[in-house]
Structures are given as C-alpha cells and as structure tokens.
Amino acid sequence: MLDTLDAAAVRRWCAGGLAALKRHQGEIDQLNVYPVPDGDTGTNLVLTLTSAQQALAMDLDTLPDSGPTAHGHALRLMAQGALLGARGNSGVILSQILRGFADQVAGMPAVRGRELAAALRSGTAAAYPAVSRPVEGTRLTVDAAAAAAAAGADSDDQPAVAGVAARAAAEALARTPEQLPALARAGVVDAGGRGLCVLLDALVEVLTGESTARPAPPPRAARPAATVARETGSDEYAYEVQFLLDARAEAVAGVRRALDALGDSLVVVGDGREPEGTWNVHVHVNDVGAAVEAGVAAGRPYRISVTRFADQPEPPAGPAVTGRAAVVVATGGGIAELFAAEGATVVPGNPSTGELLDAVRSTGAARVVVLPNDANTEAVASAAAREAHRFGIKVSVVPTRSPVQALAALAVRDGDRRFEDDVIAMAEAAGACRYAEVCHASREALTVAGPCRPGDVLALVEGEVHLIGTDLTDTCAAVVDRMLGGGGEMVTLLAGADAPAGLTDAVRAHVARRWPFVEVHTYPGGQPFYPLLVGIE
C-alpha cells in the first residue's frame, strides 16, 4: 500500500495505464462503432498516453532549484507529453485531465487521499472547457462522477479514495446509455469513459499492489498502417527527420542554423524550460546523418525517426497571402489534392496536437485558419491554437465537420479583408453548406431512421442517419433529392476509395434529370469508409 503518490508511482501509473489501454484498445475502439467502422477512441488514447510515457523518459532526478516537487514534475511531464501527442477528442480531454491533476498537486509536499480527491476535481474542471459543447453521458460525466465520489470519501487514505473513485466511474459508465440516446441505440457504453475507467483501475493497482481481474477484450480487427505524406516544403529533399533533443537554449540556436543550411520545413519547438529544456526538432533533408549529428553537437537527441517520402502523394502547400495561411485536415489523397490546389497546408487525418502545431508554425504566417473537418479533430485543433499563441501566431478554428464544408470555406477566402472578417466569411460559407455521408452499416443498430443490419446502405445527413437502403446508387440519389428538397444551387460529390466505378456519374445524371438547374461538381476524394460525400450549397 502507498500512503502518498510519489514520482516513482506516477511513472508506474503511466506505464501500467498504457499497458492496460493496449490490452483494451480493440474493445474500446469497438465501443464507438455507431454504426460505421471508424471507431478509434482506444487507439487515440493509446497514442496519447504513449506520448506521455515518452515524456516521462526524461531524467526525473534532476529538478529545478525552485518549482514543483518530484511527483509534481513527473505529473507535469506526463501532462505535457499527453498534450503534444493528443489524438482525437478523447486524447485532448485526457491531456487536460492530467494537466489539471498536475497543477493541483505539483507544489504539495505529499499527495494523500484528500489531495488526490482535489486533483481529480481539478482534472474535471480542466477537461470541461476543452470541449466546445459538453454532453452528459460521455467521458466528462464519468470523470465528474469519479471526482465527486473521491471528494465525498473525505479521507486521507489514498488507496481507499482511489478505489471509491474507480468504482464510481464504473457505475457512471454503466449509466451513460441512459444519458445519451446514441449509446442506447447502439447498445454500448461511452468509449472515452471506458478508457478513463481503465486508467483509474491502473491507478488503484499502483497504490494497492493488487491487480483487478478484467474480462478478455474481443479480437481486434487489423487496422491499416498509417501513411505519411509531405505536408510542406520542397520535393528537393527526400527524408523527414524528427527527434527530441535535450539541450540548452543557446545550443539550439546552432542546431537551427545547421539544419536550415541542410534542408527545409524546419520546426524546432521547446517546452519553455530555461536554461535547459527539451526540444522537438523536425526537418526535411537529404543528408540524414548530418541532421542527427547537428543534434549530437548540441545535446542529447533521442526518439529519432526518419521517413522516406519516396513516391507518396505530396500535395504542395500554397504560400501565405499577406501573412495568412490555411491548414486543413484531410483523409484521402484526392481530397488532399483539392485542398492543396486551394493553397492550403494539408495534414493527414487524425493528427495529434503537436502535428497540427507543427503544421501551423511551418506556414510561416502570423495568422492561420484551421479547418479540422470532424468533431474529434476540432478539439485537437483548438488545443493546437492555444499552444500557437505562445509563439505569437493567431489561429482561428472554423468548425468544419466535412471536407465539403472546408471546400466551401476556402472558396470565399479573400486576402484583402481583415483576417477576423475573412474567418467570419469562411465560417458562414461552411455553415451554409449542408453535408451528407453514405456508407455501409457494420453492425445491427437502432437509428432514428429505423433498425439497420450489417451491409445496409446508410445515408447520414449532418451526422444523423436519414435513410437506410440496400442499393448504394439509389440511396445516394435519394439523399441528394432529400437535401435539394430544402433548396440548393450547387452539389459537390466526393467519391470514396471504395466507391464503385460510375457512382458519381450516375448521381450526376440523376440530378440533371430531376434538378436541371442545379450545378454538379464531382471529384475523386479517396476517403475511407464513405463511398460518397455530398455537399449542398
């Protein structure tokens, strides 16, 4: 039994929590399959906590002369690593919970039961503002229940308080389908809340030394390997080199000069600690060895990764107009090419906070608009925008939920307008573009349009199932008809990676017959899961 949470216990909690999340990764991913097979909450939590553990790999025995305690230093490293590696809405919320936890106890000489309860409350308070529209029945609800139960225990017995919090979280998780109709219809509990329960169970195990028996997760489906595309820079350079560097600030100035002479797309981001800190170094070069040697000359490089661009798609980033730029998240090669043609810097789908921040800084612009194109990435983009302000960059996030909305927003950009006015115009254009997605159901579920079975064709309008069909082309045409029934002058169709040949041509012909005065634009989007994306303006 541990009476207080020390630095060693923090490290064991992070390692144990990561191991537990990996065991339950497939199970958690499957919880947010509703009813499209793109659930990735478990994967995002694993990637986020992996980044936190990597941050904790730093030497915890060397502390500043004044500042946090050893356990506080460890918690802040864990929180900062989670923030820079945060992926998806679940990852951002986790990073904020850890930040609030760390802020509460960093200066406390000991963390016992009551201090643990206060830290859980602080984590909850930090997590809610990270979500633009908090909804009960989600991870936030589970977190709040754990914090309230810990406070209600009113005890200095830390293992007991942690146990009470974990049990309350599990009970709150079981109630989430009662609070969120989408969960009830799918017959699942909240995926992010399940991830939090796994982490709290890991904390209890660290404090008590007793392992909690967990049911075996269901078999995981194989996930496609991630691909890396060149986000910015000249095609003159064949390799992307990235590493973390422990070095003094004055030595890093020499690294910047050396790498700037070797290549382009140079980004060096520090954690703000003086005089010696940790820096994230990113550059495109031809001489990999010379790039790493520049880091060795300045300090201790580690977590070195090298990616060869080879023949991967390389959408060029357009130049910033009067100090402005746009960063767009894209899933699908065709969609990425469309955004690149509009002069935007393109980031592959499901980015981390650090990757979005790198993309924003790589534009070299003082004012940047970010188009996330889904709800999960919107939270990541907001976190990256807050971080960018530390570097003097003003970032505005236009809350696009679909690539077709981002195309509408980019079409109205005007560099002669004030930046704030331009952002408003882009937001209005995105909001005026109604969007739909057509996909195949992966499981039985009860939707607002009725029950669906695996293989059924689903047409989702603005995220809600409106039509259930058996023929892909007929369902695509029907959803376009339904949307045009509410008005519209232009239809945009993006064909997915698995779209059958002739799908967009058939829908275009249908619109020409049924709606002769409506303009239709079709493009190969290449997006996964959705054979067709539709935009109506």
C-alpha positions as CSV (number, residue, x, y, z in Angstrom):
1,M,0.0,0.0,0.0
2,L,1.2,3.5,-0.8
3,D,0.2,6.4,1.5
4,T,1.3,9.1,-0.9
5,L,1.7,9.4,-4.7
6,D,5.4,9.9,-5.4
7,A,7.3,10.3,-8.7
8,A,8.0,6.6,-9.0
9,A,4.3,5.8,-8.5
10,V,3.5,8.4,-11.2
11,R,5.8,6.6,-13.7
12,R,4.3,3.2,-12.7
13,W,0.8,4.6,-13.2
14,C,1.6,5.9,-16.7
15,A,3.3,2.6,-17.7
16,G,0.5,0.5,-16.2
17,G,-2.2,2.6,-17.6
18,L,-0.7,2.4,-21.1
19,A,-0.3,-1.4,-20.8
20,A,-4.0,-1.6,-19.7
21,L,-5.2,0.6,-22.6
22,K,-3.3,-1.5,-25.1
23,R,-5.0,-4.6,-23.7
24,H,-8.4,-3.0,-24.1
25,Q,-7.6,-1.0,-27.2
26,G,-9.7,-3.1,-29.6
27,E,-12.6,-3.3,-27.1
28,I,-12.7,0.5,-26.7
29,D,-12.4,1.1,-30.4
30,Q,-15.4,-1.1,-31.0
31,L,-17.5,0.8,-28.5
32,N,-17.7,3.9,-30.7
33,V,-18.6,2.0,-33.8
34,Y,-22.0,3.5,-34.4
35,P,-22.7,2.1,-36.9
36,V,-19.8,3.0,-39.1
37,P,-16.5,1.1,-38.6
38,D,-14.3,4.1,-37.9
39,G,-14.1,3.9,-34.1
40,D,-10.7,4.8,-32.9
41,T,-11.0,6.0,-29.3
42,G,-8.9,3.2,-27.9
43,T,-6.2,3.8,-30.5
44,N,-6.2,7.6,-29.8
45,L,-5.9,7.0,-26.0
46,V,-3.0,4.6,-26.5
47,L,-1.2,7.1,-28.8
48,T,-1.8,9.9,-26.4
49,L,-0.5,8.0,-23.3
50,T,2.4,6.7,-25.3
51,S,3.5,10.3,-25.8
52,A,3.0,10.9,-22.1
53,Q,5.2,7.9,-21.2
54,Q,7.9,9.1,-23.7
55,A,7.9,12.5,-22.0
56,L,8.4,10.7,-18.6
57,A,11.5,9.0,-20.0
58,M,13.4,12.2,-19.2
59,D,15.6,12.2,-16.1
60,L,13.3,12.9,-13.1
61,D,16.2,13.1,-10.7
62,T,17.3,16.5,-12.0
63,L,14.8,19.1,-10.8
64,P,15.0,22.9,-11.0
65,D,16.2,24.7,-7.9
66,S,12.7,26.0,-7.3
67,G,9.3,24.8,-8.6
68,P,7.3,21.6,-8.4
69,T,8.1,18.6,-6.2
70,A,9.4,15.4,-7.7
71,H,5.9,14.0,-8.1
72,G,4.7,17.3,-9.5
73,H,7.5,17.4,-12.0
74,A,6.6,13.9,-13.1
75,L,2.9,14.7,-13.5
76,R,3.7,17.9,-15.5
77,L,5.9,15.9,-17.8
78,M,3.2,13.3,-18.2
79,A,0.6,16.1,-18.9
80,Q,2.8,17.9,-21.4
81,G,3.6,14.7,-23.3
82,A,0.0,13.8,-23.5
83,L,-0.9,17.3,-24.8
84,L,1.7,17.2,-27.6
85,G,0.7,13.7,-28.5
86,A,-3.0,14.1,-28.1
87,R,-5.1,12.5,-30.8
88,G,-8.8,12.9,-31.2
89,N,-11.3,14.3,-28.8
90,S,-10.5,11.6,-26.2
91,G,-6.8,12.3,-26.3
92,V,-7.3,16.1,-25.8
93,I,-9.7,15.5,-22.8
94,L,-7.2,13.1,-21.3
95,S,-4.3,15.6,-21.6
96,Q,-6.4,18.3,-19.9
97,I,-7.4,15.9,-17.1
98,L,-3.7,15.2,-16.5
99,R,-2.9,18.9,-16.7
100,G,-5.5,19.8,-14.1
101,F,-4.3,16.9,-11.9
102,A,-0.7,18.1,-12.1
103,D,-1.5,21.8,-11.5
104,Q,-3.3,20.9,-8.3
105,V,-0.7,18.8,-6.6
106,A,2.6,20.0,-8.2
107,G,3.6,22.0,-5.1
108,M,2.1,19.8,-2.4
109,P,4.7,18.0,-0.3
110,A,2.6,14.9,-0.1
111,V,-0.4,13.5,-2.1
112,R,-2.7,11.5,0.1
113,G,-6.5,10.9,-0.1
114,R,-7.8,14.4,0.2
115,E,-5.2,15.7,-2.1
116,L,-6.0,13.0,-4.6
117,A,-9.7,14.0,-4.5
118,A,-8.7,17.6,-5.1
119,A,-6.6,16.6,-8.0
120,L,-9.4,14.7,-9.6
121,R,-11.7,17.7,-9.2
122,S,-9.1,19.9,-10.8
123,G,-8.7,17.5,-13.7
124,T,-12.5,17.6,-14.3
125,A,-12.5,21.4,-14.2
126,A,-9.7,21.5,-16.8
127,A,-11.4,18.9,-19.1
128,Y,-14.8,20.6,-19.5
129,P,-13.5,23.8,-21.2
130,A,-11.6,21.5,-23.7
131,V,-15.0,20.5,-25.3
132,S,-16.9,23.2,-27.1
133,R,-20.3,21.6,-26.4
134,P,-20.0,19.3,-23.4
135,V,-22.6,16.5,-23.4
136,E,-23.6,14.3,-20.5
137,G,-23.3,10.6,-20.9
138,T,-19.7,10.9,-22.1
139,R,-16.2,10.7,-20.6
140,L,-16.8,14.0,-18.9
141,T,-19.7,12.6,-16.9
142,V,-17.6,9.6,-15.9
143,D,-14.7,11.8,-14.8
144,A,-17.0,14.1,-12.8
145,A,-18.6,11.1,-11.0
146,A,-15.2,9.8,-10.0
147,A,-14.1,13.2,-8.7
148,A,-17.4,13.7,-6.7
149,A,-17.1,10.3,-5.1
150,A,-13.4,10.9,-4.1
151,A,-14.4,14.2,-2.5
152,G,-17.3,12.5,-0.7
153,A,-15.0,9.9,0.8
154,D,-13.4,12.7,2.9
155,S,-10.4,10.6,3.8
156,D,-6.6,10.7,3.8
157,D,-6.4,7.0,2.9
158,Q,-5.2,7.4,-0.7
159,P,-5.8,3.8,-1.8
160,A,-9.3,3.8,-0.4
161,V,-10.1,7.2,-2.1
162,A,-8.7,5.9,-5.4
163,G,-10.9,2.7,-5.1
164,V,-14.0,4.8,-4.4
165,A,-13.3,7.0,-7.4
166,A,-12.7,3.9,-9.7
167,R,-16.0,2.2,-8.6
168,A,-18.0,5.5,-9.0
169,A,-16.5,5.8,-12.5
170,A,-17.5,2.3,-13.4
171,E,-21.1,2.9,-12.1
172,A,-21.3,6.2,-14.1
173,L,-20.1,4.4,-17.2
174,A,-22.8,1.9,-16.9
175,R,-25.4,4.7,-16.8
176,T,-24.1,6.5,-20.0
177,P,-26.6,4.8,-22.3
178,E,-29.4,6.3,-20.2
179,Q,-28.0,9.8,-20.7
180,L,-27.0,9.6,-24.4
181,P,-29.6,8.2,-26.8
182,A,-27.0,7.3,-29.4
183,L,-25.3,5.0,-27.0
184,A,-28.6,3.3,-26.1
185,R,-29.5,2.8,-29.7
186,A,-26.1,1.2,-30.4
187,G,-26.2,-0.9,-27.2
188,V,-22.8,0.3,-26.0
189,V,-21.3,2.5,-23.2
190,D,-19.2,5.6,-23.8
191,A,-15.8,4.6,-25.3
192,G,-13.9,7.5,-23.7
193,G,-15.5,6.8,-20.3
194,R,-14.4,3.2,-20.6
195,G,-10.8,4.4,-21.2
196,L,-10.9,6.5,-18.1
197,C,-12.1,3.6,-16.0
198,V,-9.2,1.6,-17.3
199,L,-6.8,4.3,-16.2
200,L,-8.4,4.6,-12.8
201,D,-8.1,0.9,-12.3
202,A,-4.5,1.1,-13.2
203,L,-4.0,3.8,-10.5
204,V,-5.7,1.6,-7.9
205,E,-3.4,-1.2,-8.8
206,V,-0.3,1.0,-8.4
207,L,-1.5,2.2,-5.0
208,T,-2.7,-1.1,-3.6
209,G,-0.4,-3.6,-5.4
210,E,-3.5,-5.7,-6.2
211,S,-4.5,-6.5,-9.8
212,T,-8.1,-6.2,-10.8
213,A,-9.4,-9.1,-12.9
214,R,-10.6,-7.8,-16.3
215,P,-12.5,-9.7,-19.0
216,A,-10.6,-10.5,-22.1
217,P,-11.2,-8.0,-24.9
218,P,-12.8,-9.2,-28.1
219,P,-10.4,-9.9,-31.0
220,R,-9.2,-6.8,-32.7
221,A,-9.6,-6.2,-36.4
222,A,-6.5,-5.3,-38.3
223,R,-6.1,-1.6,-38.8
224,P,-4.4,-0.2,-42.0
225,A,-0.9,1.2,-41.5
226,A,-0.6,4.9,-41.3
227,T,0.8,6.7,-44.3
228,V,2.9,9.8,-44.2
229,A,2.7,12.5,-46.9
230,R,4.8,15.5,-47.3
231,E,2.9,18.3,-45.5
232,T,5.1,21.2,-46.6
233,G,8.4,22.0,-48.2
234,S,10.3,21.4,-51.5
235,D,10.4,18.0,-53.2
236,E,14.2,18.5,-53.4
237,Y,14.5,16.8,-50.1
238,A,13.9,13.0,-49.7
239,Y,13.7,12.5,-46.0
240,E,11.8,13.7,-43.0
241,V,13.9,13.6,-39.8
242,Q,12.4,14.2,-36.4
243,F,13.8,13.8,-32.9
244,L,13.6,15.1,-29.3
245,L,16.6,17.0,-28.1
246,D,17.7,17.8,-24.5
247,A,19.9,20.9,-24.8
248,R,20.4,24.4,-23.6
249,A,18.6,27.2,-25.5
250,E,21.9,28.8,-26.8
251,A,23.0,25.5,-28.2
252,V,19.7,25.1,-30.0
253,A,20.3,28.3,-32.0
254,G,23.3,26.5,-33.5
255,V,21.1,23.5,-34.4
256,R,18.6,25.8,-36.2
257,R,21.4,27.3,-38.3
258,A,22.9,23.9,-39.1
259,L,19.6,22.3,-40.1
260,D,18.5,25.4,-42.0
261,A,21.5,25.0,-44.2
262,L,20.8,21.3,-44.8
263,G,17.1,21.4,-45.8
264,D,13.7,23.0,-45.3
265,S,10.5,22.7,-43.3
266,L,12.5,23.2,-40.2
267,V,10.5,23.4,-37.0
268,V,12.1,23.5,-33.5
269,V,9.7,23.7,-30.6
270,G,10.7,23.8,-26.9
271,D,8.9,23.1,-23.7
272,G,9.7,26.6,-22.3
273,R,12.1,25.5,-19.5
274,E,15.2,27.5,-19.0
275,P,18.1,27.3,-19.3
276,E,18.0,23.7,-20.5
277,G,14.9,22.1,-21.9
278,T,13.5,19.6,-24.3
279,W,13.0,20.5,-27.9
280,N,11.0,18.8,-30.7
281,V,13.1,19.0,-33.9
282,H,11.6,18.4,-37.4
283,V,13.3,19.0,-40.8
284,H,13.3,17.7,-44.4
285,V,16.8,16.8,-45.6
286,N,18.8,14.6,-48.0
287,D,21.7,14.0,-45.5
288,V,20.1,12.2,-42.5
289,G,23.4,11.7,-40.8
290,A,24.3,15.3,-40.8
291,A,20.9,16.3,-39.4
292,V,21.3,13.9,-36.4
293,E,25.0,15.0,-35.9
294,A,23.7,18.6,-35.6
295,G,21.6,17.4,-32.7
296,V,24.5,15.5,-31.1
297,A,26.7,18.6,-31.3
298,A,24.1,20.5,-29.2
299,G,22.9,17.9,-26.6
300,R,21.3,14.5,-26.4
301,P,19.0,13.6,-29.3
302,Y,16.6,10.7,-28.8
303,R,13.4,9.2,-30.3
304,I,14.9,9.7,-33.7
305,S,12.6,8.9,-36.6
306,V,13.4,9.0,-40.3
307,T,10.7,8.8,-43.0
308,R,11.5,8.5,-46.7
309,F,8.9,10.3,-48.8
310,A,9.6,8.1,-51.9
311,D,6.6,8.1,-54.2
312,Q,3.9,9.1,-51.6
313,P,1.5,11.8,-52.6
314,E,3.0,15.2,-51.9
315,P,0.4,18.0,-52.0
316,P,2.2,21.3,-52.1
317,A,1.5,23.9,-49.5
318,G,0.5,27.2,-51.0
319,P,2.2,30.4,-49.9
320,A,0.7,32.5,-47.2
321,V,-1.2,35.5,-48.5
322,T,-0.3,38.8,-46.7
323,G,0.9,36.8,-43.7
324,R,-2.0,34.4,-43.7
325,A,-2.4,30.7,-44.3
326,A,-4.9,27.9,-44.0
327,V,-4.2,24.4,-42.5
328,V,-6.7,21.7,-43.4
329,V,-7.0,18.1,-42.1
330,A,-7.6,15.7,-45.0
331,T,-8.3,11.9,-45.1
332,G,-8.0,10.7,-48.7
333,G,-5.5,11.5,-51.4
334,G,-8.0,13.2,-53.8
335,I,-9.3,15.4,-51.0
336,A,-5.7,16.4,-50.0
337,E,-5.0,17.4,-53.6
338,L,-8.2,19.6,-53.7
339,F,-7.1,21.4,-50.6
340,A,-3.5,21.8,-51.8
341,A,-4.8,23.3,-55.0
342,E,-6.6,25.9,-52.9
343,G,-3.2,26.9,-51.4
344,A,-3.8,25.2,-48.0
345,T,-1.2,23.2,-46.0
346,V,-2.6,19.7,-45.7
347,V,-2.3,17.5,-42.6
348,P,-3.1,13.8,-42.8
349,G,-6.3,12.7,-40.9
350,N,-6.4,12.1,-37.1
351,P,-3.4,14.4,-36.3
352,S,-2.0,15.0,-32.8
353,T,-1.9,18.4,-31.2
354,G,1.8,18.6,-31.8
355,E,1.4,17.7,-35.5
356,L,-1.2,20.4,-36.1
357,L,1.0,22.9,-34.2
358,D,4.0,22.0,-36.4
359,A,1.9,22.5,-39.5
360,V,0.7,25.9,-38.3
361,R,4.2,27.0,-37.5
362,S,5.6,25.6,-40.8
363,T,3.4,28.0,-42.8
364,G,5.4,31.0,-41.5
365,A,2.3,33.0,-41.3
366,A,1.2,35.2,-38.4
367,R,-2.5,34.4,-38.8
368,V,-3.7,30.9,-39.6
369,V,-7.1,29.4,-40.0
370,V,-7.5,25.7,-39.3
371,L,-10.3,23.6,-40.9
372,P,-10.5,20.3,-38.9
373,N,-13.2,18.5,-40.8
374,D,-14.6,16.4,-38.0
375,A,-15.7,16.8,-34.4
376,N,-12.8,14.9,-32.8
377,T,-10.1,16.9,-34.7
378,E,-11.9,20.1,-33.8
379,A,-10.9,19.6,-30.1
380,V,-7.3,18.8,-31.2
381,A,-7.3,22.0,-33.4
382,S,-8.5,24.1,-30.5
383,A,-5.7,22.8,-28.3
384,A,-3.1,23.5,-31.1
385,A,-4.5,27.0,-31.5
386,R,-4.0,27.7,-27.8
387,E,-0.4,26.4,-28.0
388,A,0.3,28.5,-31.1
389,H,-0.5,31.7,-29.3
390,R,2.6,31.1,-27.2
391,F,4.6,31.6,-30.4
392,G,2.9,34.8,-31.4
393,I,0.6,33.1,-34.0
394,K,-3.1,34.0,-34.1
395,V,-5.0,30.8,-35.0
396,S,-8.8,30.7,-35.7
397,V,-10.6,27.3,-36.0
398,V,-13.5,27.2,-38.3
399,P,-15.6,24.2,-37.0
400,T,-16.0,22.3,-40.3
401,R,-17.4,18.8,-39.9
402,S,-16.9,17.6,-43.5
403,P,-14.4,18.2,-46.4
404,V,-17.2,19.6,-48.5
405,Q,-17.6,22.4,-45.9
406,A,-13.9,23.1,-45.9
407,L,-14.0,23.5,-49.7
408,A,-16.9,25.9,-49.4
409,A,-14.9,27.9,-46.8
410,L,-11.7,28.0,-48.8
411,A,-13.7,29.2,-51.9
412,V,-14.6,32.5,-50.2
413,R,-11.2,33.4,-48.8
414,D,-10.2,37.0,-49.5
415,G,-6.7,38.3,-48.5
416,D,-7.9,41.9,-48.9
417,R,-10.3,41.5,-46.0
418,R,-9.4,41.9,-42.3
419,F,-8.4,38.4,-41.0
420,E,-11.2,38.4,-38.5
421,D,-13.8,39.3,-41.2
422,D,-12.3,36.6,-43.5
423,V,-12.7,34.0,-40.8
424,I,-16.3,35.0,-40.3
425,A,-17.0,34.7,-44.0
426,M,-15.4,31.3,-44.1
427,A,-17.4,30.1,-41.1
428,E,-20.6,31.4,-42.7
429,A,-19.8,29.6,-46.0
430,A,-19.1,26.4,-44.2
431,G,-22.2,26.7,-42.1
432,A,-24.3,27.3,-45.2
433,C,-23.0,24.1,-46.8
434,R,-25.1,21.1,-45.8
435,Y,-23.3,17.8,-45.9
436,A,-24.1,14.1,-46.0
437,E,-22.1,10.8,-46.0
438,V,-23.1,7.5,-47.5
439,C,-21.6,4.3,-46.0
440,H,-22.4,0.7,-45.2
441,A,-23.5,-0.4,-41.7
442,S,-21.1,-2.6,-39.9
443,R,-23.5,-3.9,-37.2
444,E,-27.1,-4.1,-36.2
445,A,-28.3,-0.8,-34.6
446,L,-31.4,1.2,-34.0
447,T,-31.1,4.5,-35.7
448,V,-33.5,7.5,-35.9
449,A,-34.4,6.2,-39.4
450,G,-35.2,2.7,-38.0
451,P,-33.2,-0.5,-37.5
452,C,-30.2,-1.3,-39.7
453,R,-28.3,-4.6,-40.3
454,P,-24.7,-5.2,-41.4
455,G,-24.3,-4.3,-45.1
456,D,-27.2,-1.9,-45.3
457,V,-26.5,1.4,-47.0
458,L,-26.8,4.3,-44.6
459,A,-27.2,8.0,-45.7
460,L,-26.2,10.3,-42.8
461,V,-27.2,14.0,-43.1
462,E,-25.2,16.2,-40.8
463,G,-24.2,13.1,-38.8
464,E,-27.7,11.6,-38.3
465,V,-29.0,8.6,-40.2
466,H,-31.8,9.8,-42.5
467,L,-32.1,6.9,-45.0
468,I,-31.5,3.1,-44.9
469,G,-31.3,1.3,-48.2
470,T,-30.0,-1.8,-50.0
471,D,-28.6,-0.3,-53.2
472,L,-25.7,2.2,-53.0
473,T,-26.5,4.3,-56.1
474,D,-30.3,4.5,-55.3
475,T,-29.6,5.6,-51.7
476,C,-27.0,8.2,-52.9
477,A,-29.6,9.7,-55.3
478,A,-32.3,9.6,-52.7
479,V,-30.3,11.5,-50.1
480,V,-29.4,14.2,-52.7
481,D,-33.1,14.5,-53.6
482,R,-33.9,14.9,-49.9
483,M,-31.3,17.6,-49.4
484,L,-32.2,19.5,-52.5
485,G,-35.8,19.5,-51.5
486,G,-34.8,22.1,-48.9
487,G,-33.1,24.3,-51.5
488,G,-29.7,24.4,-53.1
489,E,-27.9,25.6,-56.3
490,M,-24.8,23.5,-56.3
491,V,-24.0,19.9,-55.4
492,T,-20.4,18.6,-54.7
493,L,-19.8,14.9,-54.8
494,L,-16.6,13.3,-53.5
495,A,-16.1,9.6,-54.4
496,G,-14.5,7.4,-51.7
497,A,-11.7,4.9,-52.1
498,D,-14.2,2.0,-52.2
499,A,-16.8,3.7,-54.5
500,P,-17.8,1.6,-57.4
501,A,-16.9,2.9,-60.9
502,G,-19.6,5.2,-62.3
503,L,-21.2,6.1,-58.9
504,T,-20.7,9.8,-59.2
505,D,-21.6,9.8,-62.9
506,A,-24.9,8.0,-62.1
507,V,-25.8,10.5,-59.3
508,R,-24.8,13.4,-61.6
509,A,-27.1,12.1,-64.3
510,H,-29.9,11.7,-61.8
511,V,-29.6,15.3,-60.6
512,A,-29.5,16.5,-64.2
513,R,-32.9,14.8,-64.9
514,R,-34.5,15.7,-61.6
515,W,-33.0,19.1,-60.8
516,P,-31.9,20.6,-64.2
517,F,-30.9,24.0,-62.9
518,V,-28.6,22.7,-60.2
519,E,-24.8,22.7,-60.8
520,V,-22.9,19.5,-60.0
521,H,-19.2,19.1,-59.3
522,T,-17.6,15.6,-58.9
523,Y,-14.1,14.8,-57.6
524,P,-12.2,11.6,-56.6
525,G,-11.9,12.1,-52.9
526,G,-10.3,8.8,-51.9
527,Q,-11.7,8.9,-48.4
528,P,-12.1,5.6,-46.5
529,F,-15.4,4.2,-45.1
530,Y,-17.6,6.6,-47.1
531,P,-18.2,5.7,-50.8
532,L,-19.7,9.2,-51.2
533,L,-19.6,12.6,-49.5
534,V,-22.2,15.1,-50.5
535,G,-22.2,18.9,-50.1
536,I,-25.2,21.2,-50.9
537,E,-24.8,24.9,-51.3
